[in-house]
Every structure is written in C-alpha cells, then in structure tokens.
Amino acid sequence: MTDFINSDAARAANLPFSLAVRAGGVLYLSGAIGNIAGKMELVPGGIEAESRQMMVNIAAVLQQAGSGFAHVVKCVVYLADMAEGAPSIKFTSLTSRPGDTPPEPPLAPIS
C-alpha cells in the first residue's frame, strides 16, 4: 500500500508533489527547503535561517506521518554553494537523540 502525505499548508501552496510517501512501511520525504510554511518564499536571514526552517519543515512532515527524527536513517544536503555548507551541517544535532552521535550528512553540490 502506498500512502501520500501532504499538509494543509502544502495543499494551500498548491505544490505539484507530495511532501512524503509511505511505501512498504518506509517513509520517503520529498526535498525540503527553508520556506515559510504554506508559501514558496524563503525565510529571511540567509543559509542559517533557511537551514533551521528546513529542519522545522521536515519535523512537521515527520510528525504528520506519525514519525520523528529518531527514525531517520539517511539525509543528504544539496547545496548550490558548497562554501555555505558549514552552517547547515550544525543543524544535524536537531535530528539526534541525547547520547547519539549522528552521522554527518553528505553534502552534494548542485548547479
């Protein structure tokens, strides 16, 4: 069974894709950006603010799907400017449980 997951904010933004898909007991999330919920507008403040908002957005999708960061097994960060990678990486601590040492997500350049 395949379950497509969307939020009211995503429906309001009329996104042409689902925020997540559950298939065979595995949850797959679509790519996320640091946009204001329900709008296709990035939060002000640059890469750090965008990274923080991206994590908030991912947490909301996980919660809506009945999950959370404790169940995330892989994350890839795509960056247009690799020099901006360091600020976004420090937010990986938001995904870990106390006492865990999360793996550093791979950074992948895009152009």
ABEGO torsion letter per residue (X at the ends): XBBBBBBAAAAAAGBABBABBBBGGBBBBBBBBBBBBGBBBBBBGEAAAAAAAAAAAAAAAAAAAGBBAAABABBBBBBABAAAAAAAAAAAAAABBBGBBBBBBBBBBBX
